[in-house]
Amino acid sequence: MNRTTITLVCFFLLQSALAFAVDPPAPATGSVTEATLEISTIYKGFKSFAYAMSALCALIGSIRVYTRFQKGDDARSSILVWFGGCAVALVVPSFLDVFFK
């Protein structure tokens, strides 16, 4: 790790420690139920957004893979990265259905 990374990690750890020291989190009485309801209502919009982002990722990935093929480069790693990312973006909302239904 370089010096900048270590400095940033230390800064974020100090910032989070100070945030909890100044304003400790409230006890979870009814806030868990409220948060669950709020997340459940937001989830449907997130699912549509995740599918749209997956389609955009597939479009950009296919263009990049096509340009690599045209240049004569080895495109196997590029195919795995782009379409693996699309597969993950498609599978995550399906797994989240289990938690929010």
ZIFEN-V926528 format. One record per residue. N is the residue number from 1. PHI is phi as a letter, one per 40 degrees, with the letter a starting at -180 (* if undefined). Layout:
BEGIN
N;PHI + N;PHI
END
This chain:
BEGIN
1;* + 2;c + 3;c + 4;c + 5;c + 6;c + 7;c + 8;c + 9;c + 10;c + 11;c + 12;c + 13;c + 14;c + 15;c + 16;c + 17;c + 18;c + 19;c + 20;c + 21;c + 22;c + 23;b + 24;c + 25;c + 26;c + 27;c + 28;c + 29;c + 30;b + 31;c + 32;c + 33;c + 34;c + 35;c + 36;c + 37;c + 38;c + 39;c + 40;c + 41;c + 42;c + 43;c + 44;c + 45;c + 46;c + 47;c + 48;c + 49;c + 50;c + 51;c + 52;c + 53;c + 54;c + 55;c + 56;c + 57;c + 58;c + 59;c + 60;c + 61;c + 62;c + 63;c + 64;c + 65;c + 66;c + 67;c + 68;c + 69;c + 70;c + 71;c + 72;g + 73;c + 74;c + 75;b + 76;c + 77;c + 78;c + 79;c + 80;c + 81;c + 82;c + 83;c + 84;c + 85;c + 86;c + 87;c + 88;c + 89;c + 90;c + 91;c + 92;d + 93;c + 94;c + 95;c + 96;c + 97;d + 98;c + 99;c + 100;b + 101;b
END
